[in-house]
Amino acid sequence: MTTQILIAGFGGQGVLFAGKCLAYEGLFEDKQVSWLPSYGPEMRGGTANCSVIISDEPIGSPIVAKPDVLIVMNLPSFDKYEKDVVKGGKIVIDSTLIAREAVRNDVNAYYIPATKLANELGIPTLANMIMVGKMIKETGIVTLENACEAMKKVVSARHQDLLEANVKALTAGYNY
């Protein structure tokens, strides 16, 4: 089984970090993984996206042209990538920042007010991890337990104070 994931949003929303977390989560499940970040020169405020592939078999190319799963954190990314999702694929949408619904009826769309939830939970910079938690719940690609364990590897030693907050965000998205 191979799942191709595309995460997209503005720079500064944690898109690349979210992809890195998913890649580590795949490793914790003994899967083959690929993580390919892409961002504009603006970084903060510019567009950013990240391709992640999690597979039971070796991965031939890290490029995700037709994602099985799309996580979108802003309207420009939704407008740009919605058409690329495979038929029957899943789209996880931050409904705090994206007012419109999916125009396609051949995909499963999941709306979660991730930015609003992050603010309410006192973790305003972790809407990305709320989105990942929701994606994990809806796809079953990795377990929540392994996602939380992987977080220990992804959060750097100098930011260990943020580990608990990241786990809280993952769990909030999973339980939404």
C-alpha positions in Angstrom: 0.0 0.0 0.0 1.3 3.4 -0.9 -0.2 6.7 0.2 0.9 10.0 -1.4 0.3 13.1 0.7 0.6 16.7 -0.2 0.5 19.4 2.6 0.2 23.0 1.5 -0.2 26.4 3.0 1.6 29.7 3.7 5.2 29.7 4.9 5.3 29.9 8.7 2.2 27.6 9.1 4.4 24.6 9.8 3.7 22.8 6.6 7.3 21.4 6.3 7.4 20.4 9.9 4.0 18.6 9.5 5.4 16.7 6.6 8.6 15.8 8.5 6.4 14.5 11.4 4.4 12.3 9.0 7.6 10.9 7.5 8.9 10.0 11.0 5.5 8.5 11.8 5.8 6.2 8.8 9.3 5.2 9.9 7.8 4.2 13.3 5.5 1.8 11.4 8.4 0.3 9.5 7.3 1.8 6.2 9.3 3.3 3.4 9.0 7.1 3.4 9.8 10.1 1.3 9.7 13.7 2.4 10.2 16.5 -0.2 9.8 20.1 1.0 9.1 23.0 -1.4 8.8 26.7 -0.6 9.1 30.0 -2.2 11.9 32.5 -1.3 9.5 34.4 1.0 9.4 31.6 3.5 7.1 33.3 6.0 4.0 34.4 4.2 5.0 32.8 0.8 3.6 29.5 -0.3 5.0 26.3 1.0 4.1 22.7 0.3 5.5 19.3 1.2 5.2 15.9 -0.5 5.2 12.9 1.8 4.9 9.3 0.6 4.4 6.4 3.0 4.6 3.0 1.5 5.0 -0.7 2.1 7.3 -0.9 -0.9 10.4 1.0 -2.1 9.5 4.5 -3.4 10.6 5.2 -6.9 10.1 9.0 -6.9 9.5 11.6 -4.2 7.3 13.7 -6.4 3.6 13.7 -5.5 1.6 14.9 -8.6 -1.7 13.1 -7.8 -2.1 13.0 -4.0 -4.2 10.5 -2.3 -4.5 12.9 0.6 -4.3 16.7 0.5 -4.0 18.8 3.7 -4.6 22.5 2.9 -4.1 25.3 5.3 -5.0 28.3 3.1 -7.3 29.2 0.2 -4.7 29.7 -2.5 -3.4 26.1 -1.8 -6.9 24.7 -1.9 -7.6 26.5 -5.1 -4.4 25.2 -6.7 -4.3 21.6 -5.5 -7.9 20.4 -5.1 -8.1 19.3 -8.8 -5.0 17.1 -8.4 -6.4 14.8 -5.7 -7.1 11.3 -7.0 -10.7 10.2 -7.3 -11.8 8.8 -4.0 -9.0 10.7 -2.2 -9.2 12.7 1.0 -8.9 16.5 1.6 -8.4 17.9 5.1 -9.3 21.6 5.1 -8.6 24.2 7.8 -12.1 25.7 7.8 -10.9 28.6 9.9 -8.9 30.0 7.0 -10.8 28.5 4.1 -14.4 29.6 3.8 -15.4 27.6 0.7 -16.2 23.9 0.4 -14.7 21.4 -2.0 -16.2 21.7 -5.4 -15.5 18.1 -6.2 -17.9 15.4 -5.2 -15.6 12.4 -6.0 -13.4 13.1 -3.0 -13.9 13.0 0.8 -13.5 16.4 2.3 -13.0 16.9 6.1 -13.4 20.4 7.5 -11.7 21.2 10.8 -11.3 24.7 12.3 -7.6 24.0 13.1 -6.5 27.5 13.5 -9.4 28.4 15.8 -8.9 25.2 17.8 -5.2 25.9 18.2 -6.0 29.4 19.6 -8.6 28.0 22.0 -6.2 25.4 23.3 -3.5 28.0 23.9 -1.2 26.5 21.2 -1.7 29.1 18.4 1.2 27.9 16.3 0.2 24.3 16.2 -2.8 24.3 13.8 -0.5 22.2 11.5 -0.4 19.3 14.0 -4.2 19.5 14.6 -4.5 19.0 10.8 -2.1 16.0 10.9 -4.1 14.5 13.8 -7.3 14.8 11.8 -5.6 13.3 8.7 -4.3 10.3 10.8 -7.9 9.7 12.1 -9.5 9.8 8.7 -6.8 7.7 6.8 -5.6 5.3 9.5 -2.2 5.5 7.7 -0.4 5.5 11.1 -1.6 5.1 14.6 -2.0 8.0 17.0 0.3 6.2 19.4 3.1 6.0 16.9 2.5 9.6 15.8 3.0 10.7 19.4 6.2 8.5 19.7 7.6 9.9 16.5 7.0 13.4 17.9 9.8 12.7 20.4 12.2 12.3 17.6 11.0 15.2 15.5 10.9 17.9 18.2 14.5 19.0 18.6 16.3 18.8 21.9 16.3 22.5 22.4 12.5 22.6 21.9 11.6 19.7 24.1 9.3 22.2 26.0 7.1 22.0 22.9 6.7 18.2 22.8 3.7 18.1 25.1 2.0 20.9 23.1 2.6 19.1 19.8 1.1 15.8 21.3 -1.8 17.8 22.6 -2.4 19.3 19.1 -2.2 15.9 17.4 -4.6 14.4 19.9 -7.1 17.3 19.5 -7.1 16.9 15.7 -7.5 13.1 16.0 -10.4 13.5 18.4 -12.2 16.3 16.5 
